[in-house]
């Protein structure tokens, strides 16, 4: 089983072929990343219709979510001002991270995922780095080879990249880390399930 934590949006082709995609790739859960209210409503509708689809909602829209919400996304540190401890993980684009946000996340003790990561972000102890075809090549080779499997989760950035490209990413990680591909997938899946509030079966 594999989980894709960064699907930018669904397409008609994806929804039509979702059962075949699951069967062919063993990606059994897809996390959408809606950026505004309209995209959130579509994500909610898709998740209600397809049991493999979930979503991370913008934190500003947290009062509009339903049971299929697995976390919240933020773009600026101000969004966390006066915000109590969250019961769901944060999803943050690496490009939105700055020193102020990093300090705030560390002080608050939030948990979550850094999307499109190009660094290990060891200072964010409670965060995993999401790696996929769009960003695996952006890592410094030495950083990649020393990356802990306990920091990695997987993303496709679909529709910019096909879901199958997750597995070429895993092959690159396997070669760099000298670890079996299935071990990387299994560990990434476990971390995603635990942080997103799911219990792994079996």
MDTraj code that builds the backbone (N, CA, C; nanometers):
import mdtraj as md
import numpy as np

residues = "UNK UNK UNK UNK UNK UNK UNK UNK UNK UNK UNK UNK UNK UNK UNK UNK UNK UNK UNK UNK UNK UNK UNK UNK UNK UNK UNK UNK UNK UNK UNK UNK UNK UNK UNK UNK UNK UNK UNK UNK UNK UNK UNK UNK UNK UNK UNK UNK UNK UNK UNK UNK UNK UNK UNK UNK UNK UNK UNK UNK UNK UNK UNK UNK UNK UNK UNK UNK UNK UNK UNK UNK UNK UNK UNK UNK UNK UNK UNK UNK UNK UNK UNK UNK UNK UNK UNK UNK UNK UNK UNK UNK UNK UNK UNK UNK UNK UNK UNK UNK UNK UNK UNK UNK UNK UNK UNK UNK UNK UNK UNK UNK UNK UNK UNK UNK UNK UNK UNK UNK UNK UNK UNK UNK UNK UNK UNK UNK UNK UNK UNK UNK UNK UNK UNK UNK UNK UNK UNK UNK UNK UNK UNK UNK UNK UNK UNK UNK UNK UNK UNK UNK UNK UNK UNK UNK UNK UNK UNK UNK UNK UNK UNK UNK UNK UNK UNK UNK UNK UNK UNK UNK UNK UNK UNK UNK UNK UNK UNK UNK UNK UNK UNK UNK UNK UNK UNK UNK UNK UNK UNK UNK UNK UNK UNK UNK UNK UNK UNK UNK UNK UNK".split()
xyz = np.array([
    [0.0834, -0.1203, 0.0000],
    [0.0000, 0.0000, 0.0000],
    [0.0871, 0.1257, 0.0000],
    [0.0475, 0.2220, -0.0808],
    [0.1182, 0.3487, -0.0885],
    [0.0188, 0.4629, -0.0719],
    [0.0644, 0.5745, -0.0171],
    [-0.0205, 0.6927, -0.0017],
    [0.0463, 0.8095, -0.0729],
    [-0.0303, 0.8785, -0.1553],
    [0.0165, 0.9976, -0.2253],
    [-0.0382, 1.1184, -0.1504],
    [0.0488, 1.1937, -0.0821],
    [-0.0018, 1.3002, 0.0052],
    [-0.0140, 1.4357, -0.0644],
    [0.0200, 1.4431, -0.1932],
    [0.0144, 1.5733, -0.2597],
    [-0.0411, 1.5586, -0.4007],
    [-0.1745, 1.5523, -0.4101],
    [-0.2450, 1.5572, -0.5385],
    [-0.3006, 1.6987, -0.5518],
    [-0.2540, 1.7732, -0.6516],
    [-0.2941, 1.9128, -0.6636],
    [-0.4425, 1.9283, -0.6927],
    [-0.4941, 1.8419, -0.7792],
    [-0.6357, 1.8453, -0.8128],
    [-0.6736, 1.7160, -0.8829],
    [-0.8010, 1.6849, -0.8817],
    [-0.8476, 1.5682, -0.9555],
    [-0.8797, 1.6102, -1.0983],
    [-0.8709, 1.5147, -1.1881],
    [-0.9117, 1.5365, -1.3267],
    [-1.0189, 1.4335, -1.3596],
    [-1.0917, 1.4594, -1.4657],
    [-1.1959, 1.3641, -1.5076],
    [-1.1344, 1.2286, -1.5381],
    [-1.0178, 1.2306, -1.6019],
    [-0.9499, 1.1053, -1.6349],
    [-0.9126, 1.0279, -1.5086],
    [-0.8582, 1.0976, -1.4091],
    [-0.8212, 1.0324, -1.2832],
    [-0.9432, 0.9690, -1.2169],
    [-1.0515, 1.0434, -1.2061],
    [-1.1707, 0.9916, -1.1382],
    [-1.2308, 0.8748, -1.2149],
    [-1.2273, 0.8818, -1.3480],
    [-1.2806, 0.7715, -1.4286],
    [-1.1986, 0.6443, -1.4105],
    [-1.0673, 0.6616, -1.3902],
    [-0.9760, 0.5466, -1.3874],
    [-0.9265, 0.5127, -1.2472],
    [-0.9866, 0.5700, -1.1425],
    [-0.9292, 0.5574, -1.0087],
    [-0.9159, 0.4124, -0.9639],
    [-1.0128, 0.3281, -0.9960],
    [-1.0034, 0.1878, -0.9542],
    [-0.8861, 0.1183, -1.0222],
    [-0.8657, 0.1464, -1.1506],
    [-0.7536, 0.0865, -1.2225],
    [-0.6208, 0.1407, -1.1706],
    [-0.6173, 0.2701, -1.1388],
    [-0.4944, 0.3289, -1.0848],
    [-0.4573, 0.2634, -0.9522],
    [-0.5572, 0.2428, -0.8678],
    [-0.5326, 0.1773, -0.7389],
    [-0.4810, 0.0354, -0.7604],
    [-0.5440, -0.0358, -0.8523],
    [-0.5042, -0.1746, -0.8773],
    [-0.3638, -0.1822, -0.9372],
    [-0.3340, -0.0917, -1.0292],
    [-0.2057, -0.0978, -1.0998],
    [-0.0894, -0.0463, -1.0164],
    [-0.1146, 0.0542, -0.9327],
    [-0.0049, 0.1192, -0.8614],
    [0.0009, 0.0841, -0.7127],
    [-0.1076, 0.0312, -0.6580],
    [-0.1203, 0.0065, -0.5145],
    [-0.1173, 0.1354, -0.4330],
    [-0.1369, 0.2502, -0.4997],
    [-0.1622, 0.3737, -0.4256],
    [-0.3086, 0.3693, -0.3852],
    [-0.3345, 0.3542, -0.2581],
    [-0.4703, 0.3301, -0.2122],
    [-0.5332, 0.4492, -0.1422],
    [-0.4540, 0.5556, -0.1212],
    [-0.5077, 0.6777, -0.0622],
    [-0.4442, 0.7972, -0.1315],
    [-0.5273, 0.8963, -0.1605],
    [-0.4835, 1.0165, -0.2297],
    [-0.5268, 1.1377, -0.1475],
    [-0.4308, 1.2234, -0.1120],
    [-0.4622, 1.3439, -0.0345],
    [-0.4622, 1.4646, -0.1283],
    [-0.5771, 1.5269, -0.1434],
    [-0.5889, 1.6475, -0.2256],
    [-0.5432, 1.7695, -0.1468],
    [-0.4985, 1.8718, -0.2209],
    [-0.4501, 1.9955, -0.1592],
    [-0.5264, 2.1165, -0.2151],
    [-0.6553, 2.1293, -0.1848],
    [-0.7321, 2.2446, -0.2349],
    [-0.6791, 2.3749, -0.1765],
    [-0.6755, 2.4804, -0.2602],
    [-0.6148, 2.6068, -0.2195],
    [-0.7162, 2.7147, -0.1832],
    [-0.8437, 2.6954, -0.2186],
    [-0.9437, 2.7974, -0.1874],
    [-1.0785, 2.7311, -0.1619],
    [-1.1803, 2.8134, -0.1340],
    [-1.3112, 2.7607, -0.0943],
    [-1.3745, 2.6759, -0.2043],
    [-1.3641, 2.7208, -0.3300],
    [-1.4241, 2.6464, -0.4401],
    [-1.3564, 2.5108, -0.4576],
    [-1.2232, 2.5100, -0.4504],
    [-1.1487, 2.3840, -0.4631],
    [-1.1777, 2.2916, -0.3453],
    [-1.1990, 2.3497, -0.2272],
    [-1.2322, 2.2684, -0.1101],
    [-1.3658, 2.1992, -0.1283],
    [-1.4642, 2.2705, -0.1807],
    [-1.5960, 2.2097, -0.2018],
    [-1.5865, 2.0957, -0.3019],
    [-1.5064, 2.1130, -0.4061],
    [-1.4882, 2.0036, -0.5025],
    [-1.4167, 1.8858, -0.4381],
    [-1.3149, 1.9141, -0.3567],
    [-1.2423, 1.8076, -0.2881],
    [-1.3351, 1.7300, -0.1950],
    [-1.4206, 1.8016, -0.1253],
    [-1.5154, 1.7358, -0.0350],
    [-1.6101, 1.6455, -0.1143],
    [-1.6568, 1.6931, -0.2284],
    [-1.7472, 1.6131, -0.3113],
    [-1.6771, 1.4887, -0.3650],
    [-1.5519, 1.5062, -0.4111],
    [-1.4756, 1.3916, -0.4616],
    [-1.4520, 1.2888, -0.3510],
    [-1.4192, 1.3379, -0.2321],
    [-1.3915, 1.2477, -0.1201],
    [-1.5160, 1.1733, -0.0751],
    [-1.6306, 1.2389, -0.0858],
    [-1.7551, 1.1721, -0.0488],
    [-1.7912, 1.0617, -0.1476],
    [-1.7513, 1.0809, -0.2740],
    [-1.7855, 0.9828, -0.3778],
    [-1.6844, 0.8698, -0.3881],
    [-1.5575, 0.8993, -0.3576],
    [-1.4515, 0.7993, -0.3735],
    [-1.3823, 0.7778, -0.2388],
    [-1.3882, 0.6556, -0.1901],
    [-1.3389, 0.6267, -0.0550],
    [-1.1872, 0.6375, -0.0424],
    [-1.1147, 0.6417, -0.1544],
    [-0.9688, 0.6510, -0.1497],
    [-0.9201, 0.7954, -0.1425],
    [-1.0114, 0.8920, -0.1555],
    [-0.9726, 1.0324, -0.1618],
    [-0.9987, 1.1031, -0.0289],
    [-0.9001, 1.1805, 0.0141],
    [-0.9089, 1.2644, 0.1340],
    [-0.8509, 1.4004, 0.0973],
    [-0.8516, 1.4941, 0.1902],
    [-0.8000, 1.6266, 0.1564],
    [-0.7448, 1.6981, 0.2792],
    [-0.6549, 1.7939, 0.2506],
    [-0.6044, 1.8866, 0.3526],
    [-0.6621, 2.0236, 0.3203],
    [-0.7373, 2.0814, 0.4109],
    [-0.8053, 2.2085, 0.3856],
    [-0.7208, 2.3271, 0.4287],
    [-0.7332, 2.4405, 0.3595],
    [-0.6695, 2.5629, 0.4113],
    [-0.7146, 2.5878, 0.5547],
    [-0.6198, 2.6235, 0.6408],
    [-0.6523, 2.6420, 0.7818],
    [-0.7611, 2.7471, 0.8008],
    [-0.7644, 2.8468, 0.7139],
    [-0.8666, 2.9515, 0.7245],
    [-1.0071, 2.8986, 0.7008],
    [-1.0190, 2.7782, 0.6431],
    [-1.1494, 2.7189, 0.6136],
    [-1.1768, 2.5972, 0.7020],
    [-1.1086, 2.5910, 0.8160],
    [-1.1198, 2.4703, 0.8994],
    [-1.2611, 2.4447, 0.9523],
    [-1.3435, 2.5480, 0.9568],
    [-1.4811, 2.5283, 1.0034],
    [-1.5719, 2.4716, 0.8948],
    [-1.5168, 2.4530, 0.7736],
    [-1.5973, 2.4034, 0.6620],
    [-1.5656, 2.2588, 0.6260],
    [-1.4843, 2.1912, 0.7074],
    [-1.4398, 2.0574, 0.6701],
    [-1.5373, 1.9508, 0.7182],
    [-1.5190, 1.8300, 0.6633],
    [-1.5970, 1.7161, 0.7083],
    [-1.5028, 1.6035, 0.7497],
    [-1.5549, 1.4844, 0.7617],
    [-1.4793, 1.3722, 0.8168],
    [-1.3616, 1.3304, 0.7286],
    [-1.3613, 1.3707, 0.6020],
    [-1.2541, 1.3308, 0.5102],
    [-1.1344, 1.4250, 0.5116],
    [-1.1358, 1.5225, 0.6003],
    [-1.0222, 1.6144, 0.6142],
    [-0.9124, 1.5472, 0.6970],
    [-0.7909, 1.5426, 0.6411],
    [-0.6798, 1.4778, 0.7117],
    [-0.5790, 1.5774, 0.7672],
    [-0.5990, 1.7066, 0.7398],
    [-0.5050, 1.8059, 0.7892],
    [-0.5382, 1.9433, 0.7355],
    [-0.4511, 2.0392, 0.7676],
    [-0.4716, 2.1779, 0.7268],
    [-0.3458, 2.2321, 0.6596],
    [-0.3657, 2.3155, 0.5608],
    [-0.2529, 2.3778, 0.4925],
    [-0.2433, 2.5248, 0.5312],
    [-0.1208, 2.5747, 0.5389],
    [-0.0989, 2.7168, 0.5671],
    [0.0056, 2.7708, 0.4706],
    [0.0002, 2.9030, 0.4479],
    [0.0985, 2.9689, 0.3630],
    [0.1805, 3.0725, 0.4392],
    [0.1247, 3.1254, 0.5490],
    [0.1926, 3.2307, 0.6230],
    [0.1852, 3.2027, 0.7722],
    [0.2885, 3.2445, 0.8444],
    [0.2943, 3.2188, 0.9881],
    [0.1815, 3.2890, 1.0629],
    [0.1321, 3.4009, 1.0079],
    [0.0241, 3.4741, 1.0736],
    [-0.1016, 3.3895, 1.0909],
    [-0.1170, 3.2900, 1.0068],
    [-0.2350, 3.2046, 1.0164],
    [-0.2382, 3.1253, 1.1467],
    [-0.1216, 3.1071, 1.2075],
    [-0.1144, 3.0303, 1.3314],
    [-0.1278, 3.1184, 1.4555],
    [-0.1283, 3.2511, 1.4364],
    [-0.1414, 3.3420, 1.5493],
    [-0.2716, 3.3155, 1.6235],
    [-0.2616, 3.3027, 1.7556],
    [-0.3783, 3.2801, 1.8418],
    [-0.4529, 3.1515, 1.8079],
    [-0.3869, 3.0638, 1.7330],
    [-0.4491, 2.9366, 1.6971],
    [-0.4118, 2.8330, 1.8031],
    [-0.5111, 2.7674, 1.8633],
    [-0.4786, 2.6644, 1.9624],
    [-0.4096, 2.5444, 1.8982],
    [-0.3608, 2.4565, 1.9799],
    [-0.2972, 2.3351, 1.9289],
    [-0.3940, 2.2607, 1.8377],
    [-0.3457, 2.2200, 1.7218],
    [-0.4317, 2.1567, 1.6220],
    [-0.4344, 2.0057, 1.6405],
    [-0.5493, 1.9473, 1.6120],
    [-0.5624, 1.8027, 1.6267],
    [-0.5347, 1.7288, 1.4963],
    [-0.4913, 1.8036, 1.3929],
    [-0.4569, 1.7440, 1.2645],
    [-0.3220, 1.7991, 1.2191],
    [-0.2516, 1.7281, 1.1332],
    [-0.1210, 1.7747, 1.0863],
    [-0.1329, 1.8928, 0.9907],
    [-0.0236, 1.9675, 0.9801],
    [-0.0148, 2.0778, 0.8850],
    [0.0537, 2.0301, 0.7571],
    [0.0102, 2.0850, 0.6451],
    [0.0729, 2.0611, 0.5155],
    [0.1268, 2.1955, 0.4682],
    [0.2593, 2.2057, 0.4502],
    [0.3216, 2.3336, 0.4181],
    [0.4151, 2.3173, 0.2992],
    [0.3976, 2.4013, 0.1978],
    [0.4917, 2.4034, 0.0860],
    [0.6263, 2.4541, 0.1361],
    [0.7329, 2.3859, 0.0979],
    [0.8649, 2.4300, 0.1423],
    [0.8910, 2.5753, 0.1023],
    [0.8410, 2.6159, -0.0123],
    [0.8638, 2.7527, -0.0597],
    [0.7986, 2.8572, 0.0300],
    [0.7037, 2.8159, 0.1134],
    [0.6372, 2.9092, 0.2050],
    [0.7051, 2.9158, 0.3418],
    [0.7996, 2.8260, 0.3670],
    [0.8693, 2.8262, 0.4953],
    [0.9682, 2.9427, 0.5023],
    [0.9682, 3.0141, 0.6129],
    [1.0691, 3.1165, 0.6385],
    [1.1117, 3.1036, 0.7836],
    [1.2086, 3.1835, 0.8244],
    [1.2631, 3.1703, 0.9599],
    [1.1552, 3.1901, 1.0667],
    [1.0666, 3.2859, 1.0438],
    [0.9617, 3.3131, 1.1421],
    [0.8679, 3.1936, 1.1562],
    [0.8265, 3.1367, 1.0417],
    [0.7366, 3.0223, 1.0476],
    [0.8049, 2.9017, 1.1109],
    [0.9314, 2.8794, 1.0759],
    [1.0056, 2.7671, 1.1337],
    [1.0117, 2.7791, 1.2858],
    [1.0451, 2.8976, 1.3344],
    [1.0532, 2.9183, 1.4789],
    [0.9177, 2.8967, 1.5445],
    [0.8142, 2.9427, 1.4790],
    [0.6789, 2.9293, 1.5334],
    [0.6366, 2.7823, 1.5397],
    [0.6648, 2.7086, 1.4342],
    [0.6278, 2.5668, 1.4305],
    [0.7017, 2.4882, 1.5384],
    [0.8290, 2.5200, 1.5579],
    [0.9087, 2.4505, 1.6593],
    [0.8565, 2.4835, 1.7989],
    [0.8278, 2.6107, 1.8237],
    [0.7779, 2.6524, 1.9546],
    [0.6429, 2.5899, 1.9850],
    [0.5566, 2.5862, 1.8860],
    [0.4216, 2.5320, 1.9042],
    [0.4220, 2.3794, 1.9148],
    [0.5194, 2.3161, 1.8526],
    [0.5227, 2.1702, 1.8525],
    [0.4272, 2.1076, 1.7537],
    [0.3899, 2.1827, 1.6486],
    [0.2990, 2.1276, 1.5476],
    [0.3622, 2.0087, 1.4764],
    [0.2761, 1.9254, 1.4203],
    [0.3207, 1.8116, 1.3403],
    [0.2716, 1.8302, 1.1973],
    [0.3417, 1.7661, 1.1024],
    [0.2932, 1.7801, 0.9669],
    [0.3890, 1.7334, 0.8598],
    [0.3682, 1.7893, 0.7399],
    [0.4409, 1.7488, 0.6204],
    [0.4918, 1.8726, 0.5469],
    [0.6154, 1.8658, 0.5007],
    [0.6702, 1.9697, 0.4142],
    [0.6584, 1.9194, 0.2708],
    [0.5720, 1.9829, 0.1931],
    [0.5502, 1.9417, 0.0547],
    [0.6597, 1.9963, -0.0353],
    [0.6928, 1.9184, -0.1394],
    [0.7942, 1.9601, -0.2368],
    [0.9261, 1.9983, -0.1689],
    [0.9647, 1.9176, -0.0730],
    [1.0868, 1.9448, 0.0033],
    [1.2115, 1.9267, -0.0823],
    [1.3120, 2.0086, -0.0542],
    [1.4445, 1.9929, -0.1154],
    [1.5532, 1.9879, -0.0093],
    [1.5130, 1.9937, 0.1179],
    [1.6041, 1.9851, 0.2317],
    [1.5454, 1.8895, 0.3344],
    [1.6271, 1.8441, 0.4268],
    [1.5836, 1.7450, 0.5256],
    [1.4983, 1.8059, 0.6368],
    [1.5169, 1.9339, 0.6652],
    [1.4419, 2.0033, 0.7704],
    [1.4490, 1.9280, 0.9041],
    [1.5706, 1.8953, 0.9430],
    [1.5915, 1.8215, 1.0680],
    [1.5417, 1.8990, 1.1892],
    [1.5425, 2.0328, 1.1803],
    [1.4956, 2.1140, 1.2929],
    [1.3475, 2.0990, 1.3202],
    [1.2728, 2.0586, 1.2189],
    [1.1295, 2.0330, 1.2363],
    [1.1120, 1.8850, 1.2697],
    [1.1335, 1.8528, 1.3961],
    [1.1372, 1.7129, 1.4376],
    [1.0057, 1.6405, 1.4132],
    [0.8947, 1.7135, 1.4175],
    [0.7633, 1.6509, 1.4043],
    [0.7082, 1.6576, 1.2624],
    [0.7943, 1.6929, 1.1670],
    [0.7517, 1.7043, 1.0279],
    [0.8243, 1.6033, 0.9397],
    [0.7505, 1.5530, 0.8410],
    [0.8070, 1.4651, 0.7400],
    [0.8270, 1.5444, 0.6113],
    [0.9246, 1.5046, 0.5317],
    [0.9463, 1.5697, 0.4027],
    [0.8832, 1.4837, 0.2936],
    [0.8005, 1.5487, 0.2096],
    [0.7320, 1.4789, 0.1010],
    [0.8187, 1.4844, -0.0240],
    [0.8484, 1.3676, -0.0779],
    [0.9400, 1.3574, -0.1912],
    [0.8693, 1.2867, -0.3064],
    [0.8897, 1.3393, -0.4259],
    [0.8297, 1.2811, -0.5453],
    [0.9089, 1.3212, -0.6680],
    [0.8535, 1.2956, -0.7861],
    [0.9274, 1.3221, -0.9103],
    [0.9627, 1.4689, -0.9307],
    [0.8845, 1.5590, -0.8731],
    [0.9090, 1.7014, -0.8941],
    [1.0281, 1.7535, -0.8143],
    [1.0644, 1.6836, -0.7065],
    [1.1657, 1.7416, -0.6175],
    [1.2783, 1.6485, -0.5758],
    [1.2704, 1.5202, -0.6057],
    [1.3766, 1.4299, -0.5588],
    [1.5116, 1.4694, -0.6177],
    [1.5117, 1.5223, -0.7406],
    [1.6361, 1.5617, -0.8045],
    [1.6919, 1.6935, -0.7543],
    [1.6141, 1.7639, -0.6714],
    [1.6585, 1.8930, -0.6184],
    [1.7406, 1.8785, -0.4907],
    [1.7418, 1.7605, -0.4319],
    [1.8203, 1.7366, -0.3104],
    [1.9687, 1.7296, -0.3431],
    [2.0498, 1.7841, -0.2539],
    [2.1927, 1.7606, -0.2609],
    [2.2154, 1.6097, -0.2424],
    [2.2950, 1.5466, -0.3280],
    [2.3144, 1.4011, -0.3187],
    [2.3573, 1.3536, -0.1800],
    [2.4431, 1.4309, -0.1121],
    [2.4878, 1.3912, 0.0216],
    [2.3736, 1.3980, 0.1223],
    [2.2887, 1.5001, 0.1094],
    [2.1723, 1.5117, 0.1984],
    [2.0775, 1.3957, 0.1746],
    [2.0544, 1.3645, 0.0479],
    [1.9619, 1.2556, 0.0142],
    [2.0130, 1.1224, 0.0682],
    [2.1422, 1.0987, 0.0541],
    [2.1978, 0.9696, 0.0963],
    [2.2006, 0.9541, 0.2477],
    [2.1929, 1.0656, 0.3205],
    [2.1943, 1.0575, 0.4667],
    [2.0562, 1.0784, 0.5279],
    [1.9558, 1.0922, 0.4428],
    [1.8192, 1.1161, 0.4894],
    [1.7645, 0.9922, 0.5604],
    [1.7027, 1.0117, 0.6748],
    [1.6431, 0.8998, 0.7478],
    [1.5127, 0.8572, 0.6825],
    [1.4904, 0.7274, 0.6747],
    [1.3626, 0.6779, 0.6234],
    [1.2478, 0.7225, 0.7128],
    [1.2800, 0.7619, 0.8364],
    [1.1776, 0.8092, 0.9283],
    [1.1437, 0.9567, 0.9079],
    [1.1933, 1.0164, 0.7977],
    [1.1560, 1.1534, 0.7622],
    [1.0788, 1.1598, 0.6308],
    [1.0636, 1.0475, 0.5615],
    [1.0153, 1.0486, 0.4233],
    [0.8685, 1.0064, 0.4125],
    [0.7926, 1.0848, 0.3348],
    [0.6618, 1.0430, 0.2838],
    [0.6637, 1.0699, 0.1334],
    [0.5613, 1.0229, 0.0625],
    [0.5657, 1.0238, -0.0840],
    [0.4562, 1.1109, -0.1448],
    [0.4912, 1.1773, -0.2547],
    [0.3960, 1.2634, -0.3238],
    [0.4137, 1.2483, -0.4745],
    [0.3069, 1.2784, -0.5497],
    [0.3175, 1.2755, -0.6958],
    [0.3126, 1.4148, -0.7575],
    [0.2386, 1.5081, -0.6927],
    [0.2065, 1.6388, -0.7516],
    [0.1211, 1.6232, -0.8776],
    [0.0430, 1.5166, -0.8853],
    [-0.0508, 1.4978, -0.9958],
    [-0.1422, 1.6198, -1.0037],
    [-0.1769, 1.6689, -1.1220],
    [-0.1547, 1.6119, -1.2563],
    [-0.0252, 1.6544, -1.3252],
    [0.0633, 1.7253, -1.2558],
    [0.1914, 1.7621, -1.3179],
    [0.2768, 1.6391, -1.3454],
    [0.2604, 1.5363, -1.2636],
    [0.3330, 1.4106, -1.2801],
    [0.2366, 1.2943, -1.2661],
    [0.2653, 1.1845, -1.3342],
    [0.1813, 1.0656, -1.3242],
    [0.2055, 0.9953, -1.1909],
    [0.1046, 0.9216, -1.1462],
    [0.1175, 0.8495, -1.0196],
    [0.2306, 0.7474, -1.0238],
    [0.2536, 0.6869, -1.1408],
    [0.3583, 0.5853, -1.1513],
    [0.4960, 0.6423, -1.1209],
    [0.5100, 0.7745, -1.1368],
    [0.6408, 0.8353, -1.1140],
    [0.6818, 0.8326, -0.9671],
    [0.5871, 0.8085, -0.8788],
    [0.6235, 0.7894, -0.7379],
    [0.7251, 0.6763, -0.7251],
    [0.7100, 0.5735, -0.8075],
    [0.7942, 0.4557, -0.7913],
    [0.9325, 0.4739, -0.8526],
    [0.9450, 0.5605, -0.9513],
    [1.0795, 0.5962, -0.9968],
    [1.1491, 0.6800, -0.8902],
    [1.0708, 0.7594, -0.8171],
    [1.1251, 0.8352, -0.7035],
    [1.1752, 0.7399, -0.5949],
    [1.0958, 0.6387, -0.5648],
    [1.1359, 0.5410, -0.4636],
    [1.2629, 0.4684, -0.5063],
    [1.2763, 0.4393, -0.6363],
    [1.3980, 0.3749, -0.6869],
    [1.5188, 0.4658, -0.6637],
    [1.5023, 0.5963, -0.6897],
    [1.6110, 0.6912, -0.6651],
    [1.6470, 0.6945, -0.5166],
    [1.5451, 0.6959, -0.4306],
    [1.5695, 0.6949, -0.2860],
    [1.6382, 0.5662, -0.2429],
    [1.5951, 0.4552, -0.2989],
    [1.6538, 0.3253, -0.2654],
    [1.8022, 0.3215, -0.3012],
    [1.8353, 0.3730, -0.4181],
    [1.9755, 0.3745, -0.4616],
    [2.0589, 0.4650, -0.3713],
    [2.0013, 0.5780, -0.3295],
    [2.0757, 0.6741, -0.2466],
    [2.0928, 0.6245, -0.1037],
    [1.9868, 0.5641, -0.0499],
    [1.9873, 0.5227, 0.0910],
    [2.0394, 0.3813, 0.1121],
    [2.0527, 0.3062, 0.0023],
    [2.0912, 0.1643, 0.0105],
    [1.9920, 0.0873, 0.0966],
    [1.8650, 0.1142, 0.0717],
    [1.7556, 0.0473, 0.1422],
    [1.6589, -0.0099, 0.0396],
    [1.5935, -0.1225, 0.0698],
    [1.4983, -0.1820, -0.0257],
    [1.3815, -0.0874, -0.0536],
    [1.3363, -0.0877, -0.1771],
    [1.2258, -0.0006, -0.2163],
    [1.1018, -0.0249, -0.1317],
    [1.0696, -0.1513, -0.1081],
    [0.9487, -0.1812, -0.0316],
    [0.9587, -0.1321, 0.1125],
    [1.0792, -0.1300, 0.1672],
    [1.0964, -0.0787, 0.3027],
    [1.0687, 0.0711, 0.3076],
    [1.1141, 0.1419, 0.2058],
    [1.0901, 0.2860, 0.1990],
    [0.9408, 0.3135, 0.1870],
    [0.8728, 0.2408, 0.0991],
    [0.7285, 0.2586, 0.0807],
    [0.6540, 0.2263, 0.2098],
    [0.6896, 0.1149, 0.2729],
    [0.6197, 0.0728, 0.3945],
    [0.6368, 0.1744, 0.5069],
    [0.7582, 0.2269, 0.5232],
    [0.7839, 0.3240, 0.6288],
    [0.7108, 0.4554, 0.6002],
    [0.7132, 0.4999, 0.4751],
    [0.6434, 0.6230, 0.4374],
    [0.4931, 0.6093, 0.4602],
    [0.4393, 0.4934, 0.4265],
    [0.2960, 0.4686, 0.4460],
    [0.2604, 0.4696, 0.5934],
    [0.3423, 0.4050, 0.6740],
    [0.3185, 0.4004, 0.8188],
    [0.3176, 0.5407, 0.8783],
    [0.4161, 0.6220, 0.8430],
    [0.4233, 0.7577, 0.8968],
    [0.3006, 0.8393, 0.8579],
    [0.2595, 0.8275, 0.7316],
    [0.1447, 0.9048, 0.6836],
    [0.0169, 0.8625, 0.7543],
    [-0.0028, 0.7328, 0.7669],
    [-0.1222, 0.6824, 0.8358],
    [-0.1265, 0.7301, 0.9806],
    [-0.0141, 0.7180, 1.0497],
    [-0.0109, 0.7561, 1.1921],
    [-0.0373, 0.9043, 1.2112],
    [0.0290, 0.9876, 1.1324],
    [0.0159, 1.1310, 1.1510],
    [-0.1209, 1.1824, 1.1078],
    [-0.1821, 1.1149, 1.0118],
    [-0.3112, 1.1587, 0.9602],
    [-0.4293, 1.0993, 1.0370],
    [-0.4004, 1.0223, 1.1402],
    [-0.5066, 0.9726, 1.2259],
    [-0.5654, 0.8398, 1.1854],
    [-0.5001, 0.7689, 1.0937],
    [-0.5474, 0.6381, 1.0531],
    [-0.4689, 0.5302, 1.1259],
    [-0.5267, 0.4160, 1.1424],
    [-0.4566, 0.3014, 1.1982],
    [-0.4339, 0.2025, 1.0859],
    [-0.3079, 0.1615, 1.0710],
    [-0.2753, 0.0673, 0.9650],
    [-0.3312, -0.0711, 0.9973],
    [-0.3971, -0.1289, 0.8994],
    [-0.4534, -0.2626, 0.9182],
    [-0.3463, -0.3661, 0.8914],
    [-0.3457, -0.4670, 0.9738],
    [-0.2556, -0.5790, 0.9532],
    [-0.1162, -0.5549, 1.0010],
])
top = md.Topology()
chain = top.add_chain()
for i, resn in enumerate(residues, 1):
    res = top.add_residue(resn, chain, resSeq=i)
    for name in ("N", "CA", "C"):
        top.add_atom(name, md.element.get_by_symbol(name[0]), res)
traj = md.Trajectory(xyz[None], top)
